[in-house]
Amino acid sequence: MSQRSYWFFILIAAAILMITMGARQSLGLFMYPLNVHTGLGIATISFAMAVGQLVWGAVQPVFGAVADRWGPGRVIVFGAFLLAAGCVLTTQVTSEFGLILAIGIMSAAGAGAGSFSVLIGATSQHIPAQRRSFAGGVINAGGSAGQFIFAPLNQAVMSAFGWMHAMWMMAVLALTTAPMAWWLRGRPKPKTEIVDAQISLRQQLKIAARDRSYWCLQAGFFTCGFHIAFLVTHLPNEVNLCGLSVTVASSSLAIIGLANIFGSLAAGALGSRVRMKMILFWMYASRAIAILIYLAAPKEPWTFYIFAAVLGATWLATVPPTAGLIGKLFGIRYLATLFGFTLLSHQIGGFLGAWLGGIAVTSTGNYLWMWWADAALALAAALVNLPIREERPVGNLVAS
């Protein structure tokens, strides 16, 4: 396959992820207007968003397995309509159950159908092995671009027309991912990795379950989900508690997305030159340091902007090396499923981060103990990646 051909698949996947992740990662901006509209309280709305974090992760191995068996095209189309329906329903519900159904189940599951495990698994079938790490970085950068675009866009639409119009806009944009799925259709047919093709999914899962390195990746990604979900859900309210404008929150979320575009591309490129477990170690360690500095800094707009830029550099840049390590350890035949389970652990952490953040602010009036927990978990995630078995990359595999 020519370089032009596989770049086309990469860009299609990045465009889909830009929309599905952009919709998810800007949900925190809707917390205050949803509270005013429904009167349910921050803790209840946080719980609905926390359920969404869990559901988004829970559907990843399921949709990944479906994509591995029948191809990703149908999965992505189904997700497009489910995400759009969830956005529309969010504007109509006023009960806790309705909010959980709309945000926690429908929108989250729809976004999960067009997310990392399905998209990276789909494109890996078309990309040479030496280019997969970089391709994962480009696809991941698409998700970061979604956050960079959607956060200020949603804030602008909310300010001009109201939060319901912003939700309807996201529903329309979600539907645009359906026609893009046409180019990613078809059942995976591995031609070069014969060993992968000769084992069943059940056998592969048993092999992974007995591998300590796979569990180390799960533990690190659990922590990643915890603090990402905490921040994307509660950063707008943290800004509000500091007495700052709502534009500081939307700008901070946009800066995180912009910084992560560069972080994702860098992580993808480095994955062919540096051991990926060391990339993950330094990413998680830098997050712990950034959180501690934030806690000591004055709560001014520039503090949030700098914090967002530093954190954004590693925000979801953990995805390319994590997916790359799974492919390195087990091959690509069942990459969508295996990475889907890793994303599930990420989102179990995400559920706790979003939910406990709501409990913390309701109980104490601030997020202080959540920040300390965040820093401690980031340090633990850095350390847990060190025992992962990984050979040093041989030569420069990025250039071709």
HELIX and SHEET records of a PDB file:
HELIX    1   1 GLN A    3  GLN A   25  1                                  23    
HELIX    2   2 LEU A   27  PHE A   30  5                                   4    
HELIX    3   3 MET A   31  THR A   38  1                                   8    
HELIX    4   4 ILE A   42  TRP A   70  1                                  29    
HELIX    5   5 PRO A   72  THR A   90  1                                  19    
HELIX    6   6 GLU A   96  LEU A   99  1                                   4    
HELIX    7   7 ILE A  100  SER A  107  3                                   8    
HELIX    8   8 ALA A  108  ALA A  113  1                                   6    
HELIX    9   9 PHE A  116  SER A  124  1                                   9    
HELIX   10  10 ALA A  129  ARG A  131  5                                   3    
HELIX   11  11 ARG A  132  PHE A  161  1                                  30    
HELIX   12  12 TRP A  163  LEU A  175  1                                  13    
HELIX   13  13 THR A  177  MET A  180  1                                   4    
HELIX   14  14 ALA A  181  LEU A  184  5                                   4    
HELIX   15  15 ILE A  194  ALA A  197  1                                   4    
HELIX   16  16 LEU A  201  ALA A  209  1                                   9    
HELIX   17  17 ARG A  212  LEU A  241  1                                  30    
HELIX   18  18 VAL A  246  LEU A  270  1                                  25    
HELIX   19  19 MET A  276  ALA A  296  1                                  21    
HELIX   20  20 PRO A  301  GLY A  312  1                                  12    
HELIX   21  21 VAL A  319  PHE A  330  1                                  12    
HELIX   22  22 LEU A  335  THR A  364  1                                  30    
HELIX   23  23 LEU A  368  VAL A  384  1                                  17    
END                                                                             
